[in-house]
Structures are given as structure tokens and as C-alpha cells.
Amino acid sequence: MLATLEPYRIEGPAQICFSGGRTSAYMLHQILRANDGLPRDCFAAFQNTGKEREETLAFVDECARRWGVPVAWLEWTGFVEGKAQRYCTYRVVTFETAARHGEPFAALARASNMLPNPVARLCTINLKMRASSAYMRAQGFEEWDSAIGIRADEPRRVARMMDPARDNSNGVPVLPLARERHQSGRARVLARATVRSPARSARRLRQLRLLLSQSAPKDCARAHCGTVAGGLVD
């Protein structure tokens, strides 16, 4: 397997968050390549808000068909009565039956008695994160990883995802794209050390090789260590 695919090796239970954008589509494609398809207990999911462009829906559908990967289309339908708002109901739809007139968005606004805004990010938290969490619980899991398409050139988002204080009840974040950049950066440092000073770099070379062998992507995410955010190399 190509070294560049190693960051995309994942183990279940895990959810692959496919937003319908280019970045998350690339992540899904690389995960499929690295694992020869979807690994056991891994699920690709697209959360439809009802406000997506028709081109986005068509793109998600085409990726699923071309790559032969099942993508669960999820739509938030409401809160679970008598439980905390982190519990919600949802429905599974298809490209043909997906809402196209904002129905999930409107249902959330009615249930919350307010509109999403920069302070209360109701749309992302409920229509995407909590809907997908309800789906994973329905598959029989209480804990799982969430593969998210955040890139290494988004250091603030990477750091926020890896914050030890972060609530991971909606899945432990795994960031293959950021991990790929981090590993390739370390490889470049290793190559420079080998070429520039061969006579004096033996000790440094051993140290760098040890660094390259440490921390699998999944272990790093579970431990919430900051190596991804700290490994950005120009």
C-alpha cells in the first residue's frame, strides 16, 4: 500500500462524514482505496438539511454509484420527548425522496422556537451531528470514531477537534486529511536530515525514525493529543 494511504486506514465502529463537498468526497475516496472498500462496522453518512443545492445531492448520489459504496442519507425529524436534546429522531431517505424544500430545517426551527445563528449553531449540531449519532446508536454502538474532512491548512479547526475538553459524545474525531499532511511533513524532515549532513545525522535519523513509527491515527485521536495540529510543516 502507498504510504500516502496509511492515514486513511480506519477501523470500526466508525462513521465517515460525507458532507457532499469536494474535501469530504476526497476523504471518502481515499478511505475506500486504503481499506479496499468500507471496513466492517464503518458507515458513510450524508445528513440532508433540506437546504442543499440540487447539484450537491446529485454529487453525493453519483459518488455512491460510481464508487459502489452505500451512503446513508439521513434527515433530522425531531427531538426525543422526555430526553435531553442530544437525543433525536431521524429518517433514512434516498436521492429521490430527500427533502428539497427545507423540511428538516423548518422542523428544527419549530422544535427549538428559534433560528440557527452564529452563537447557537443549531443546524450543525442537530441536523448533522446528532442525526448521525442517532443513526450510529441505531446500529448498536455507544462509542465510535467520526472521520471528518478537516484539512491541515485549517489549524484552528484541527486544534478544536483535538481539544481534550471537547465533548466526543457524537464520535471521536479522526482527521485523515490533516494526518496525511502531518506524516508527509515528517517524511520531508527525515529526507532533509539524510541528505544534508550524512556524517553527523545518524543520531537525529534514529530519533526521526522513532517519531515516524509512533502513534497510529486512531490512537492519536482517542488520546486527543496535539500532534496533528503541531505537525504542520511548510
Secondary structure, 3 states (H helix, E strand, C coil): CCHHHHHHCCCCCEEEECCCCHHHHHHHHHHHHHHCCCCCCEEEEEECCCCCCHHHHHHHHHHHHHHCCCEEEEEEEEECCCCCCCCEEEEEECCCCCCCCCHHHHHHHHHHCCCCCCCCCHHHHHHHHHHHHHHHHHCCCCCCEEECCCCCCCHHHHHHHCCCCCCCCCCEEECHHHHHHHHHHHHHHHHHHHHHCCCCCHHHHHHHHHHHHCCCHHHHHHHCCCHHHHCCCC
